[in-house]
Amino acid sequence: MSSLIPPVSADRRQWYNTEKNTAALIQSIVKSGSADKLSGDEIWSLITLTWITMGKKHVSPTHWKRLKTPALENLFNKKATANSNLSATIDSMNLPSAVAQFAKRDTGMVNFRGTWRNSSRKWCQQNRDDLRSIIRAASNLPANDQARISLAAHIDRLPPVESPNRKAEVAAGVLLTPLIASLDPKSRFPIINGRQAVNSLLRKLRLDHSNLADRAKGLIGIIAQKDAFMLDVMSEYVIQRVPLLKRLSKNTTPQEIHESPLRNYDEEERRAVLASKTTTYRMRHNRMTTALNRIFGLFNPTTETSPAGRCDAIIKDYDGSRDLLIEAKPDADKGSIRIAIGQLFDYARHRTRQPATDLVVLTIPSPAPDYIDLLNDLGITAIWFGDESCEKIAGGQGKAWAAIANSINVKAAAAKVKAAAA
């Protein structure tokens, strides 16, 4: 996935650093106080630190006077006594050292429309308690991307920000996602604002009419080993690369990828496996794939063979629009997890639906917490059976886990309806 983001030019690298500076400044401010005590006005001031003021072609070099200084004055109840240059102004305010350090750097990342700049202040006051909760959650986001998707859903439930004359409105996510991206300790929450490049990228991913949670999920899939700020800075270039993933790799022809039903292993096949040198392993692996066929039967599991090899399972449209690419490993030891990671990334790069594919490692026992964290950091979901019977999926963690659990519940409900009808 990280290949979607090309090498970064010097000017883009400078803008990327500016966005990272903004995040560092906002995090230092929140750490210096308590999110639970922020007033609506103070939350609005935090948000304004993500804004820039545009001139005719470029960012105004003095936008810090209009935005950063007033915000810091409000947040720390300080009055600047100098305004000749940024550094002198910050020094005159006697701010906490960590805050002052980042405040002296270039900051700001989004040109939020003036129509809603002032009305968003009242909106912050009216939604103060929800915003406190969101800021607290954003500041403590774990490696598990499901928490980001859940937070996006929370934001989507907030009312829109109305223009002063109440004739227009903008979704809460447009106002808030730059702030949430800045607060995210892992820098993985995407900036989903009204910028043309962002909207174009969402259209390429067919997410332009989706809710904020689905948009966040799709963009997190592109972020991979980069971060939300790199995706934002390079979004115009990412747009050009997304269509390449809808075609096959230049080294792959349509005849080289084959679908076939996921195999069931009956007792005769199990006995045949006993003769191999990997008897125990193969029996356990076959038990897992047979269980997948049963558990996800509603979705007609398949497998794919590409130049990278034959994957264990593909579950198409498991949440209505996305696919699961599953690699099954009977054991959850370090070597198995590492091998599974490499296989998943190798298989995924040959998929025509790569941007709409979620990666999953399936094991019998649960992986150790540090390896679940590793998988989450890589955007891979961990799921496990829990015991050797492989009767059911016992648990999971990762960005796709909630949707996987829901799809399993749908399957179970359909089976109950069918049994009742019989």
C-alpha positions in Angstrom: 0.0 0.0 0.0 2.8 2.4 0.8 3.9 2.4 -2.9 0.9 4.6 -3.5 2.8 7.5 -2.0 5.7 8.5 -4.3 9.0 10.1 -3.3 8.6 13.5 -1.7 10.0 16.7 -3.3 11.7 19.4 -1.2 8.7 21.7 -1.2 6.3 18.9 -0.2 8.7 17.8 2.5 8.6 21.4 3.9 4.8 21.4 4.0 4.8 17.9 5.6 7.1 19.3 8.3 4.7 22.2 8.8 1.8 19.8 9.3 3.9 17.7 11.8 4.8 20.9 13.6 1.1 21.7 13.9 0.4 18.3 15.4 3.3 18.7 17.9 2.1 22.1 19.0 -1.5 20.9 19.5 -0.3 17.8 21.4 1.9 19.9 23.7 -1.0 22.2 24.5 -3.4 19.4 25.4 -0.7 17.7 27.5 -0.2 20.9 29.4 -3.8 20.9 30.7 -6.8 18.7 30.9 -9.1 17.9 28.0 -12.0 17.5 30.4 -11.7 21.2 31.4 -11.5 22.8 28.0 -14.2 25.4 27.3 -15.9 25.6 24.0 -13.9 28.7 23.2 -10.7 26.9 24.0 -11.6 24.0 21.8 -12.3 26.4 19.0 -8.8 28.0 19.6 -7.2 24.5 19.3 -9.0 24.0 16.0 -7.9 27.4 14.7 -4.3 26.4 15.1 -4.8 24.0 12.2 -5.9 26.8 9.9 -3.9 28.9 7.5 -4.7 32.1 5.6 -4.2 32.1 1.9 -3.0 35.0 -0.2 -3.6 35.0 -3.9 -1.3 32.1 -4.6 0.5 31.2 -1.4 0.0 30.9 2.4 0.2 34.3 4.0 3.6 34.6 5.9 1.9 36.5 8.7 -1.1 34.3 9.2 0.3 33.5 12.7 -0.7 37.0 13.8 -4.4 36.4 12.8 -4.6 32.8 14.0 -1.8 31.4 16.2 -1.3 34.4 18.5 -5.0 34.9 19.4 -5.4 31.2 19.9 -2.5 30.9 22.3 -3.6 34.0 24.2 -7.0 32.5 24.7 -5.7 29.0 25.6 -3.2 30.3 28.2 -4.9 33.5 29.3 -1.7 35.4 28.2 -1.3 38.6 26.3 1.4 39.0 23.7 3.4 42.2 24.2 5.4 41.9 21.0 4.4 41.3 17.4 7.4 42.2 15.3 8.2 38.6 14.6 6.9 35.2 15.6 9.7 34.2 18.0 9.6 37.5 19.9 5.9 37.3 20.2 6.0 33.8 21.6 8.7 34.8 24.1 6.6 37.7 25.3 3.8 35.3 26.3 5.9 33.2 28.8 4.2 29.9 27.6 5.2 26.4 28.8 8.6 25.6 27.3 7.3 22.6 25.2 4.4 24.8 23.8 6.8 27.7 23.1 9.2 25.4 21.3 6.7 24.3 18.7 4.8 27.6 18.6 7.9 29.3 17.1 7.8 27.0 14.1 5.7 27.2 11.0 2.3 25.7 11.7 -1.2 25.4 10.1 -2.4 23.0 7.5 -6.0 23.7 6.2 -7.6 26.7 4.6 -11.0 26.3 6.4 -13.6 28.4 4.6 -14.2 31.8 6.1 -18.0 31.2 5.9 -17.8 28.9 8.8 -14.7 30.2 10.7 -16.7 32.4 13.1 -19.9 30.3 13.3 -17.8 27.3 14.2 -17.0 29.1 17.5 -20.6 29.0 18.6 -20.8 25.4 17.4 -17.9 24.4 19.6 -19.6 26.1 22.6 -22.8 24.2 21.9 -21.1 20.8 21.5 -18.4 21.3 24.2 -19.0 18.0 26.1 -19.0 15.8 23.0 -15.8 17.6 21.8 -14.1 17.1 25.1 -14.8 13.4 24.8 -13.5 13.3 21.2 -10.3 15.2 22.1 -9.7 12.8 25.0 -10.2 9.7 22.8 -8.1 11.2 20.0 -5.2 11.9 22.4 -5.2 8.2 23.5 -5.7 6.4 20.2 -4.0 3.0 20.2 -2.4 1.1 17.3 -5.7 -0.6 16.7 -7.3 1.3 13.8 -10.8 0.2 14.8 -10.6 2.9 17.5 -10.1 5.5 14.7 -13.0 4.2 12.7 -15.2 4.3 15.8 -14.1 7.8 16.6 -15.0 8.9 13.0 -18.4 7.4 13.5 -18.7 9.5 16.7 -17.8 12.6 14.9 -20.3 11.8 12.1 -23.1 11.9 14.7 -22.4 15.5 15.6 -24.7 18.2 14.0 -23.2 20.1 11.0 -21.7 23.6 11.4 -24.1 26.2 10.0 -23.1 29.4 8.2 -24.0 32.6 10.0 -27.1 33.1 7.9 -28.0 29.4 8.3 -28.3 29.0 4.5 -25.4 26.6 4.2 -23.7 24.0 6.4 -20.6 21.9 6.6 -20.1 18.4 8.1 -18.5 18.3 11.6 -15.7 16.1 10.1 -14.5 18.8 7.8 -13.9 21.1 10.9 -12.6 18.4 13.2 -10.5 15.9 11.3 -7.4 18.1 11.1 -7.5 18.5 14.9 -8.0 14.7 15.4 -5.1 13.9 13.0 -2.9 16.3 15.0 -3.9 14.6 18.3 -3.5 11.0 17.1 -0.3 9.7 18.8 0.3 7.4 15.8 -0.6 10.0 13.1 -3.0 7.6 11.4 -6.3 9.5 11.6 -6.8 11.0 8.1 -7.5 14.6 7.3 -10.9 14.6 5.5 -11.7 18.2 4.7 -13.3 19.9 1.8 -10.0 20.3 -0.2 -10.4 19.4 -3.9 -7.6 16.8 -3.8 -9.1 15.0 -0.8 -12.6 14.9 -2.5 -11.0 13.6 -5.8 -9.2 10.9 -3.9 -12.4 9.8 -2.2 -14.1 9.6 -5.5 -11.3 7.4 -6.9 -11.9 5.1 -3.9 -15.7 5.3 -4.5 -16.1 6.8 -1.0 -17.3 10.2 -1.9 -20.9 9.3 -0.8 -19.9 7.3 2.2 -20.0 8.2 5.9 -17.0 9.5 7.7 -16.2 6.1 9.3 -16.0 4.4 5.8 -13.9 7.3 4.5 -11.5 7.1 7.4 -11.2 3.3 6.9 -10.4 3.6 3.2 -7.8 6.4 3.6 -6.2 4.5 6.5 -5.7 1.6 4.1 -3.7 3.9 1.9 -1.6 5.4 4.7 0.1 2.0 5.4 3.7 2.7 6.6 3.4 6.5 6.0 1.1 8.8 8.1 -1.9 11.0 7.7 0.1 14.1 7.0 2.1 12.5 4.2 -1.1 11.3 2.6 -2.5 14.8 2.9 0.6 16.4 1.4 0.8 13.9 -1.4 -2.9 13.4 -2.1 -2.8 15.0 -5.6 -0.1 12.5 -6.6 -1.8 9.6 -4.9 -4.9 10.2 -7.0 -2.8 9.6 -10.2 -1.7 6.2 -8.8 -5.0 4.8 -7.5 -6.3 3.8 -11.0 -3.2 1.7 -11.4 -4.5 -0.6 -8.7 -7.7 -1.2 -10.7 -5.6 -2.8 -13.4 -3.4 -5.8 -13.1 0.3 -5.5 -12.5 2.3 -5.1 -15.7 3.9 -8.5 -14.9 0.5 -10.1 -14.5 -1.9 -11.2 -17.2 -5.6 -12.1 -16.6 -4.8 -15.8 -17.1 -2.4 -15.8 -14.2 -5.0 -15.1 -11.5 -7.5 -17.9 -11.0 -10.4 -18.2 -8.6 -11.6 -21.5 -7.2 -13.9 -22.5 -4.4 -12.2 -22.8 -0.9 -11.6 -26.5 -0.5 -13.3 -28.6 2.1 -11.1 -31.3 3.6 -13.0 -34.5 4.4 -11.7 -37.4 6.4 -10.2 -39.1 3.4 -8.2 -36.0 2.6 -7.2 -35.8 6.2 -5.9 -39.3 6.2 -4.0 -38.6 3.0 -2.3 -35.7 4.7 -1.1 -38.1 7.5 1.4 -39.5 5.0 3.1 -36.2 4.4 6.1 -35.0 6.4 4.0 -32.1 7.7 1.1 -34.1 9.0 0.2 -32.3 12.1 0.7 -28.8 10.6 -1.3 -29.6 7.5 -4.2 -31.2 9.4 -4.5 -28.1 11.6 -4.2 -25.7 8.6 -6.8 -27.7 6.7 -9.1 -27.6 9.7 -8.8 -23.8 9.7 -9.7 -23.4 6.0 -12.6 -25.8 6.3 -13.8 -23.7 9.2 -13.5 -20.6 7.1 -15.6 -22.1 4.4 -18.3 -22.9 7.0 -18.1 -19.6 9.0 -18.1 -17.4 6.0 -20.2 -19.6 3.8 -22.7 -16.9 3.1 -20.0 -14.9 1.3 -18.8 -17.9 -0.9 -15.1 -17.8 0.1 -12.6 -18.3 -2.7 -8.9 -18.4 -3.1 -6.7 -16.6 -5.7 -3.5 -17.7 -7.4 -1.2 -14.9 -8.7 2.5 -14.6 -9.4 2.9 -14.2 -5.6 1.4 -17.7 -5.0 -1.9 -19.1 -3.7 -3.5 -17.2 -0.9 -5.5 -19.0 1.8 -8.8 -17.2 1.4 -10.6 -14.3 -0.1 -13.9 -13.1 1.4 -15.5 -10.7 -1.1 -17.8 -7.8 0.0 -17.7 -9.0 3.6 -18.9 -5.6 4.8 -20.8 -4.6 1.7 -18.0 -3.1 -0.3 -14.6 -4.4 0.9 -12.8 -7.8 0.6 -10.8 -9.8 3.2 -7.5 -11.3 2.2 -6.8 -14.0 4.9 -3.6 -15.8 5.6 -4.1 -18.7 8.0 -1.3 -19.9 10.4 -2.1 -22.7 12.9 0.5 -21.2 15.3 0.8 -17.6 16.5 4.6 -17.6 17.2 6.9 -14.9 16.0 8.1 -16.8 12.9 4.5 -17.6 11.7 3.4 -14.0 12.2 6.4 -12.6 10.3 5.9 -15.0 7.4 2.2 -14.1 7.3 2.9 -10.4 7.1 5.2 -10.9 4.1 2.7 -13.2 2.3 -0.2 -10.8 2.8 1.6 -7.8 1.4 2.9 -9.8 -1.5 -0.5 -11.2 -2.4 -2.2 -7.8 -1.9 0.0 -6.0 -4.4 -1.4 -8.2 -7.3 -5.1 -7.6 -6.4 -7.1 -5.4 -8.7 -9.1 -4.3 -5.7 -6.1 -3.6 -3.5 -7.5 -0.3 -2.1 -10.7 -2.1 -1.1 -8.9 -5.1 0.5 -8.4 -5.6 4.3 -5.6 -7.9 5.4 -6.1 -10.5 8.0 -3.9 -13.0 9.9 -5.9 -16.0 11.2 -4.4 -18.2 13.9 -5.6 -20.8 16.3 -4.3 -19.3 19.6 -4.4 -15.6 20.1 -1.1 -13.9 19.1 0.9 -12.3 21.9 -0.1 -8.6 22.6 3.1 -7.2 21.1 2.5 -9.1 17.9 -1.1 -7.9 17.8 0.3 -4.4 18.1 2.7 -5.1 15.3 -0.1 -6.3 13.0 -2.2 -3.3 13.9 0.7 -0.9 13.2 0.8 -2.5 9.7 -2.9 -2.2 9.1 -3.4 -5.9 9.4 -6.3 -7.4 11.5 -5.6 -10.3 13.8 -8.4 -12.9 14.4 -8.2 -16.3 16.1 -10.2 -19.5 16.8 -9.0 -19.8 20.4 -8.8 -23.7 20.5 -8.0 -26.5 18.2 -11.6 -27.3 17.3 -11.8 -24.2 15.1 -15.5 -24.2 15.7 -15.8 -20.4 15.8 -13.8 -17.2 15.6 -13.2 -16.4 19.3 -11.8 -12.9 19.0 -9.9 -10.4 17.0 -8.3 -6.9 17.0 -7.7 -4.5 14.2 -9.5 -2.1 11.9 -11.5 -4.8 10.2 -12.5 -6.7 13.3 -15.8 -5.0 14.0 -17.0 -5.6 10.4 -15.8 -9.2 10.5 -17.6 -9.8 13.7 -20.7 -8.3 12.2 -20.5 -10.4 9.1 -20.2 -13.5 11.2 -23.2 -12.5 13.2 -25.2 -12.0 10.0 -24.2 -15.5 8.8 -25.3 -17.0 12.2 -28.6 -15.1 12.1 -29.3 -16.3 8.5 -28.5 -19.9 9.6 -31.0 -19.6 12.4 -33.7 -18.3 10.1 -33.0 -21.2 7.7 -33.2 -23.8 10.5 -36.4 -22.3 11.8 -38.0 -22.4 8.3 -37.0 -26.1 8.0 
